[in-house]
Every structure is written in structure tokens, then in C-alpha cells.
Amino acid sequence: MKAIKRIFDFYLDASIHIAFGVYALVHITDITLGFEVDRHLAWFLFFGSVACYNFVKYGVEAKKYILVANRYHKNIQLVSIIALLIALYQGWFLSLEVWFGVVGLVGLTGLYALPLLPHAKNLRSWGGLKIFIVALVWAGATVILPMLAAEEPMTKDVWVETVQRFVFVLILLIPFEIRDLAFDAPDLRTLPQRYGIANTKIFGSFLSVPFFFLIFLKNSVSSGEAIAAGIVFLILGSLMFITGRRQNRYFASFWVEAISIFWWFLLLLTTTYI
């Protein structure tokens, strides 16, 4: 059991679970917008997410990230390097238009982690922009990039899907904001720091409403998609209710991150059998 727990913890700490969440959201776009996802892009985003998230988590201080003394973090570093190499291989097959989008999102991710302004260490320390930046990157990576790869037009449905995805990720980030309240520096000015835990949870609950009803602004929406979105809407609302400052170790890092994977499997079921 201890060995299984160590493997599971490494799976979480090395950002593999997060990468599966990104991979799931890419395939959700495939189902809801009705086109075939470029498999090279899907795997590029999976392995790229492992490398990028580990850099954001562990590589803010580059010297410490390169000269790692701890064996556990050396293993994470090795996984990150392998993931980056595989991502670059998959990226070889992507079009120039997709790469322009990737460069923009990577640049935004880099600004999130690296120094930008004289009076702010990075964008995430600039006036509470942290979760909005992350949500924007996820929405761009999992909706806009697949559309560019498929050479599909940016229709009204695509923009609705992008806004819905932005809202979805924003809601998922709230439990992390509340969990990290005890550790975040005051100058981050996160939502719980500025408005309190209760108001932040209310904000997240209200966000779950447009998440659901946005799908009805699309020109085309299937009954299976509506049912799946309704179930996820209930899960997101319940998530705000049960989220607390004191959380189980795996509450946010596993269960919250797993909601996007659950949504994907739910869509596969509802769109196949309904």
C-alpha cells in the first residue's frame, strides 16, 4: 500500500493528473463542436502540460530547478524533460497557425511564472489575476488550438465554447485558491484574500449558472451534451458547497482535477446512448 501511495503521489506531484485533465478537455471540444481532434495536438498538449506545470510549480527559481538535490524532485525533473521532448516531437506535426497560438499561450504562461513588472514578481502576483490567467490559457489551449489544428472557422459556437471553458476552469480553481489561503503571500491578493472564503464560494456558485446556460446560445447543441452539462453544473455547485479551508490532501489535487475527466466520459456516454 505504501508503494501504491508513493506512485499515486508522484502521479499528482509530477502534474500527470493535470495533463489528463487538459487531454480530456481537448476531447470534450471534439465532441461538443463536432470535429475530429488532431491526435498530435492532443498529445502535444498532454506532454506539454506536464512540462509547463512542473516548470511553474518547481522552476520559478531556475537555479533550484536545474540543480536539484532532492531525489524525488530529480525524478519529477526527469519526467518533465522526457515530456518536453515528446511534446516537441508531436509539435513537429502541427501547423504554423497552431504554433502561433502555442507561442502566445506559452508566453502568457511564462509571464505567469517569471518576473514581468518592477513592482510585481510575476503576473500571478499582480492584483489577483492568477486564476483568470490560468483559465484563459486552458480555454485557449483546449478550444482555440484544436479549432486551428482542424482548420475550422471561428464560429459563434466556438466562441461560446471558449467562454464556457473559461468559466469552467475558473470554478475549478476556486478550491485551490481557498486551499492555498494559508500559504499565499498577501501581495497575491487572491479572491479569498480580498473577499473572504464565503464570498468567493458564492462567486463560484453563481459562475456555475452561466457555465450551464451558455450552451443554449449555440446554434447546435445535442440533448446528450445538455444532459452532461446539467450533471456537471450540479457537481460544480456542490463543489462550492463542500469546499473548505481545511481540505483533504487529495480533495483539490485529485478530485477537483478529475471533474474534467469525468465530464469527458459523461459526454461519451450521453452522446452515444441518448
Secondary structure as UniProt FT lines:
FT   HELIX           2..13
FT   TURN            14..15
FT   HELIX           16..33
FT   HELIX           39..58
FT   HELIX           62..66
FT   HELIX           71..91
FT   TURN            92..93
FT   HELIX           96..113
FT   TURN            118..119
FT   HELIX           123..125
FT   TURN            127..128
FT   HELIX           130..139
FT   HELIX           140..144
FT   HELIX           145..150
FT   HELIX           156..179
FT   HELIX           180..182
FT   HELIX           186..188
FT   HELIX           191..195
FT   HELIX           197..213
FT   HELIX           214..217
FT   HELIX           223..242
FT   HELIX           249..250
FT   HELIX           251..256
FT   TURN            257..258
FT   HELIX           259..273
//
